[in-house]
């Protein structure tokens, strides 16, 4: 068995530490020693973009926001779905992750950061959602393992009712919000519905050919008839 080689370290939000590792042709990123993502199991990240962007392929000047760069697989899949005049903004909180995707990891997803349709925002995706109004046809969130905030506590706001309402306000008419998560969460579905979304939960796998771990993608669209409770 080839041992893992530590390639780089970086500080995330707060005191968390991200580390980049390589074993042969396989790469992984860990947070405080726990596995965050692996280059050999990325089908579910691509599925997030395939599902969220499937209806945007014919739409002129589509605008997409991706929260979390990861290893670039979600971004790469989104670019394959979209027209040449589309715009994809990627919000990544950790500058080192962007650097890794421009260097050591760039080949894994086919160098998506070189695509002229891509704008990298080195900031918290929450800040983007707080300031934008009616800007995006789709917002894709892959910043954590799910609503429990298993990786970074700073991500909790994105899954809160306030964060969901901000995401709704950032969407264009007919737009959608999509989340990747490690497991189902009935309470989060209830929270999304309370925030005014119609929600579908779609099972996905970590590897192609219907293999690997089971994950979920939530696709949510604002319900125009929703009236917030007073």
C-alpha positions as CSV (number, residue, x, y, z in Angstrom):
1,X,0.0,0.0,0.0
2,X,1.4,3.4,-1.0
3,X,1.4,5.8,2.0
4,X,-0.3,9.1,1.9
5,X,2.0,12.1,1.3
6,X,1.2,15.4,3.0
7,X,1.4,18.2,0.3
8,X,0.1,21.3,2.0
9,X,-1.7,22.8,5.0
10,X,-4.0,25.8,5.2
11,X,-6.2,27.5,7.9
12,X,-9.9,27.5,7.3
13,X,-12.4,29.6,9.1
14,X,-11.7,29.8,12.8
15,X,-9.2,27.2,14.1
16,X,-9.9,24.4,11.6
17,X,-7.0,23.2,9.5
18,X,-7.2,21.8,6.0
19,X,-4.6,19.5,4.7
20,X,-4.0,18.2,1.2
21,X,-2.6,14.7,0.7
22,X,-1.6,12.5,-2.3
23,X,-1.3,8.7,-2.7
24,X,-0.1,7.7,-6.2
25,X,-2.7,9.5,-8.5
26,X,-5.3,9.9,-5.7
27,X,-5.7,13.1,-3.8
28,X,-7.7,14.0,-0.7
29,X,-8.5,17.0,1.5
30,X,-9.0,16.6,5.2
31,X,-10.2,19.0,7.9
32,X,-8.6,18.6,11.3
33,X,-7.6,15.0,10.3
34,X,-11.1,13.9,9.1
35,X,-11.7,13.2,5.4
36,X,-13.5,16.0,3.6
37,X,-13.2,14.9,0.0
38,X,-11.4,12.3,-2.2
39,X,-10.6,12.6,-5.9
40,X,-11.7,9.0,-6.6
41,X,-15.2,9.5,-5.3
42,X,-16.6,12.6,-6.9
43,X,-19.7,11.5,-8.9
44,X,-22.1,13.0,-6.3
45,X,-20.4,16.4,-6.6
46,X,-20.8,16.2,-10.4
47,X,-24.4,15.1,-9.9
48,X,-25.1,18.2,-7.9
49,X,-24.3,20.3,-11.0
50,X,-26.0,17.9,-13.5
51,X,-29.2,18.1,-11.5
52,X,-29.2,21.8,-10.8
53,X,-28.1,22.9,-14.3
54,X,-29.9,20.4,-16.5
55,X,-32.5,23.0,-17.6
56,X,-30.0,25.9,-18.1
57,X,-28.3,24.4,-21.2
58,X,-30.4,26.4,-23.6
59,X,-30.8,29.5,-21.5
60,X,-28.9,32.6,-22.8
61,X,-26.6,34.3,-20.3
62,X,-27.4,31.9,-17.5
63,X,-25.8,32.9,-14.1
64,X,-24.8,30.3,-11.6
65,X,-23.3,30.6,-8.1
66,X,-21.4,27.7,-6.6
67,X,-20.6,27.8,-2.9
68,X,-17.4,25.8,-2.3
69,X,-14.7,25.0,-4.9
70,X,-13.6,21.6,-3.5
71,X,-11.6,19.8,-6.1
72,X,-13.4,21.5,-9.0
73,X,-15.7,18.6,-10.0
74,X,-19.0,20.5,-9.4
75,X,-17.7,23.5,-11.3
76,X,-16.5,21.3,-14.2
77,X,-19.9,19.5,-14.4
78,X,-21.8,22.8,-14.4
79,X,-19.6,24.2,-17.2
80,X,-20.4,21.2,-19.4
81,X,-24.1,21.9,-19.0
82,X,-24.0,25.7,-19.7
83,X,-23.8,27.8,-22.9
84,X,-20.7,29.7,-23.9
85,X,-22.3,33.0,-22.8
86,X,-23.0,31.7,-19.2
87,X,-21.4,33.0,-16.1
88,X,-20.4,30.9,-13.1
89,X,-19.3,32.5,-9.9
90,X,-17.4,30.3,-7.4
91,X,-17.3,31.5,-3.8
92,X,-14.4,29.8,-1.9
93,X,-13.6,30.9,1.6
94,X,-10.0,29.5,1.8
95,X,-7.5,31.1,-0.5
96,X,-5.3,28.0,-0.4
97,X,-8.0,25.8,-1.9
98,X,-8.1,28.2,-4.9
99,X,-4.3,27.9,-5.2
100,X,-4.5,24.1,-5.0
101,X,-7.1,24.1,-7.8
102,X,-4.9,26.3,-10.0
103,X,-1.9,24.0,-9.3
104,X,-1.6,20.6,-7.8
105,X,-5.3,19.7,-8.3
106,X,-6.0,21.5,-11.6
107,X,-5.8,18.4,-13.8
108,X,-8.4,16.4,-11.8
109,X,-11.5,18.1,-13.1
110,X,-10.0,19.3,-16.4
111,X,-8.7,22.7,-15.4
112,X,-12.1,24.4,-15.0
113,X,-10.7,27.6,-13.5
114,X,-9.1,28.3,-16.9
115,X,-12.6,28.6,-18.4
116,X,-13.4,32.3,-19.3
117,X,-16.9,31.8,-18.0
118,X,-15.7,31.4,-14.4
119,X,-15.2,34.1,-11.8
120,X,-13.6,33.1,-8.5
121,X,-14.7,35.0,-5.4
122,X,-12.3,34.4,-2.5
123,X,-14.9,35.0,0.2
124,X,-17.7,33.3,2.2
125,X,-20.6,32.4,0.0
126,X,-22.8,33.8,2.8
127,X,-21.5,37.3,2.0
128,X,-22.4,36.9,-1.6
129,X,-26.0,35.8,-0.8
130,X,-26.4,38.7,1.7
131,X,-25.5,41.3,-1.0
132,X,-27.0,39.9,-4.2
133,X,-30.6,40.3,-5.2
134,X,-32.1,38.5,-8.3
135,X,-28.7,37.7,-9.6
136,X,-28.6,33.9,-10.2
137,X,-30.5,31.2,-12.1
138,X,-29.1,28.6,-9.8
139,X,-27.2,28.5,-6.4
140,X,-25.3,25.3,-5.7
141,X,-24.1,24.7,-2.2
142,X,-21.4,22.2,-1.5
143,X,-19.6,23.8,1.5
144,X,-20.1,21.2,4.2
145,X,-21.4,17.7,4.9
146,X,-24.9,19.0,5.4
147,X,-27.1,21.0,7.7
148,X,-25.4,19.8,10.8
149,X,-22.3,21.8,10.0
150,X,-20.0,18.9,10.5
151,X,-17.0,20.6,9.0
152,X,-17.0,24.3,9.6
153,X,-19.4,25.9,12.2
154,X,-19.3,29.1,10.1
155,X,-21.4,27.3,7.6
156,X,-24.4,26.9,9.9
157,X,-26.0,30.2,8.7
158,X,-26.3,28.8,5.1
159,X,-28.7,26.1,6.4
160,X,-30.7,28.4,8.7
161,X,-34.0,29.9,7.8
162,X,-32.4,33.3,7.5
163,X,-29.7,31.9,5.1
164,X,-32.4,30.1,3.0
165,X,-34.4,33.3,2.7
166,X,-31.2,35.2,1.6
167,X,-30.6,32.5,-1.0
168,X,-34.2,32.8,-2.3
169,X,-33.7,36.6,-2.6
170,X,-30.5,36.0,-4.6
171,X,-32.3,34.0,-7.2
172,X,-33.8,35.2,-10.5
173,X,-37.5,34.4,-11.2
174,X,-37.7,30.6,-11.8
175,X,-34.3,30.0,-10.2
176,X,-33.4,27.2,-7.9
177,X,-31.3,26.3,-4.9
178,X,-29.4,23.0,-4.6
179,X,-27.6,21.5,-1.7
180,X,-25.3,18.4,-1.5
181,X,-25.4,16.5,1.7
182,X,-23.9,13.4,3.2
183,X,-27.3,12.1,4.4
184,X,-31.0,12.9,4.5
185,X,-32.4,15.4,7.0
186,X,-36.2,15.7,7.5
187,X,-35.8,18.7,9.7
188,X,-33.9,20.6,7.1
189,X,-36.5,19.8,4.5
190,X,-39.1,21.2,6.9
191,X,-37.0,24.3,7.3
192,X,-36.7,24.8,3.5
193,X,-40.4,24.5,3.2
194,X,-41.0,27.0,6.0
195,X,-38.6,29.4,4.2
196,X,-40.9,29.2,1.1
197,X,-39.3,26.5,-1.0
198,X,-40.8,23.5,-2.8
199,X,-38.2,20.7,-2.2
200,X,-37.2,17.5,-3.9
201,X,-34.7,15.0,-2.4
202,X,-32.6,13.1,-4.9
203,X,-30.3,10.2,-3.9
204,X,-26.9,10.2,-5.5
205,X,-23.8,7.9,-5.3
206,X,-20.1,8.8,-4.7
207,X,-18.9,6.9,-7.7
208,X,-20.2,6.3,-11.2
209,X,-22.0,3.1,-12.3
210,X,-24.3,3.4,-9.2
211,X,-21.5,2.5,-6.8
212,X,-20.0,4.0,-3.7
213,X,-21.5,5.8,-0.7
214,X,-25.1,7.1,-0.7
215,X,-25.6,10.8,-0.5
216,X,-28.4,13.3,-1.3
217,X,-29.0,16.4,-3.4
218,X,-31.8,18.7,-2.4
219,X,-33.3,20.8,-5.2
220,X,-35.5,23.7,-3.9
221,X,-37.5,26.3,-5.9
222,X,-39.2,29.3,-4.3
223,X,-43.0,28.8,-4.1
224,X,-44.6,32.0,-5.5
225,X,-47.7,31.3,-3.4
226,X,-45.9,30.9,-0.1
227,X,-46.8,33.4,2.6
228,X,-44.5,33.7,5.6
229,X,-46.0,33.2,9.0
230,X,-46.3,36.3,11.1
